[in-house]
Amino acid sequence: MRSLKLAVTTSRSQTSNLVCQARQIAWELKVPYIGRDGRSLEAIATAHKVEGIIVVSPQRVSCVTRAGEFFYHPSLARMRIKEINNGKTDQMIEAMSISPGNTVLDCTMGLGTDAVVASYVTGAGGRLVGLESSAVIAFLVGRGLATYPEPDRDIAAALRRVQVLQADHREYLRMLAPGSFDIVYFDPMFRLPRRKSPAINVMRTLADPDSLERETIHLALKVAVKRVVVKEGRDSSELRRLGFKNIYGGRYAPVVYGVMDGQGA
Ligand SMILES: C[S@@+](CC[C@H](N)C(=O)[O-])C[C@H]1O[C@@H](n2cnc3c(N)ncnc32)[C@H](O)[C@@H]1O
């Protein structure tokens, strides 16, 4: 994947604490720290020829690109968890056939919405590992999951349980022992239509756009005890290309889930 040229700065109201945090993040992500000095983000981007700026403000840490601002928020996960608690079916959870205590490897973590919903359902006895190849997404979402001030105790616990690793799932799956996780899950960028929502458009500028390879599904099948699940657009031919025959999803839902049994199913 092509990485954007990034830098880190603070909000215009710059305190020594924010500067210290910004410098630390710049060091962690191995990108330059640039003092804000009252300038607009556009002025900094032009002067330093960067395409994305990580901004440390008193409210949050976000990444601003031409497409908009990317930052962690659990609102969609919260909505889905509420519906699960109201007895509604969550198609992803159905497709995964998750039980409390299961271990789940989310190979395409993104904003972590699916990971948090799965983490909530697996509960304190389960384990949720989220892989994300984009360094900036892994950093911002990892930090958000660890620190977001979620008022609901159980949802906050689900956020904190997600263990984020910056890794390419192809490399990570290759080094795992057979049967390392109950469920292996993929939700690749490939299918997402353009200009669906501002949040997706910003994420697109930071995310890894690759489609899945058949070899990756074979690797996942060795790692999964129960199931390998892939989310795709209803009209996409991707699931067929990847060899999925068993498809879950609501009759009118825009997305469906391809399911293959793991080695212990
Ligand atoms: C559509 S998003 C996932 C959204 C996520 N399911 C959620 O609920 O927020 C896909 C994510 O997978 C990441 N990705 C794509 N290829 C990857 C790879 N080979 N390894 C790890 N992450 C990858 C992208 O950078 C992007 O952030």
The ligand as a MOL file (V3000), in Angstrom:
LIG
                    3D

  0  0  0     0  0            999 V3000
M  V30 BEGIN CTAB
M  V30 COUNTS 27 29 0 0 0
M  V30 BEGIN ATOM
M  V30 1 C -13.4470 -1.6990 5.4700 0
M  V30 2 S -12.1970 -1.4180 6.6420 0 CHG=1
M  V30 3 C -12.6990 -2.4110 8.0100 0
M  V30 4 C -13.7750 -1.7820 8.8120 0
M  V30 5 C -13.9980 -2.5390 10.0990 0
M  V30 6 N -14.5760 -3.8420 9.8720 0
M  V30 7 C -14.8430 -1.7510 11.0850 0
M  V30 8 O -15.8240 -2.3170 11.6140 0
M  V30 9 O -14.5350 -0.5750 11.3300 0 CHG=-1
M  V30 10 C -10.8240 -2.3450 6.0790 0
M  V30 11 C -9.5480 -2.0850 6.8710 0
M  V30 12 O -8.6550 -3.1650 6.6280 0
M  V30 13 C -7.3350 -2.6700 6.4970 0
M  V30 14 N -6.5600 -3.6460 5.6930 0
M  V30 15 C -6.6230 -3.8660 4.3510 0
M  V30 16 N -5.7510 -4.8140 3.9800 0
M  V30 17 C -5.1240 -5.2390 5.1240 0
M  V30 18 C -4.1040 -6.2010 5.3940 0
M  V30 19 N -3.5350 -6.9130 4.4110 0
M  V30 20 N -3.7320 -6.3910 6.6710 0
M  V30 21 C -4.2850 -5.6710 7.6890 0
M  V30 22 N -5.2340 -4.7130 7.4780 0
M  V30 23 C -5.6500 -4.4980 6.2260 0
M  V30 24 C -7.5300 -1.3190 5.8040 0
M  V30 25 O -6.4170 -0.4710 6.0100 0
M  V30 26 C -8.8160 -0.8090 6.4700 0
M  V30 27 O -8.5280 -0.0480 7.5980 0
M  V30 END ATOM
M  V30 BEGIN BOND
M  V30 1 1 1 2
M  V30 2 1 2 3
M  V30 3 1 2 10
M  V30 4 1 3 4
M  V30 5 1 4 5
M  V30 6 1 5 6
M  V30 7 1 5 7
M  V30 8 2 7 8
M  V30 9 1 7 9
M  V30 10 1 10 11
M  V30 11 1 11 12
M  V30 12 1 11 26
M  V30 13 1 12 13
M  V30 14 1 13 14
M  V30 15 1 13 24
M  V30 16 1 14 15
M  V30 17 1 14 23
M  V30 18 2 15 16
M  V30 19 1 16 17
M  V30 20 1 17 18
M  V30 21 2 17 23
M  V30 22 1 18 19
M  V30 23 2 18 20
M  V30 24 1 20 21
M  V30 25 2 21 22
M  V30 26 1 22 23
M  V30 27 1 24 25
M  V30 28 1 24 26
M  V30 29 1 26 27
M  V30 END BOND
M  V30 END CTAB
M  END
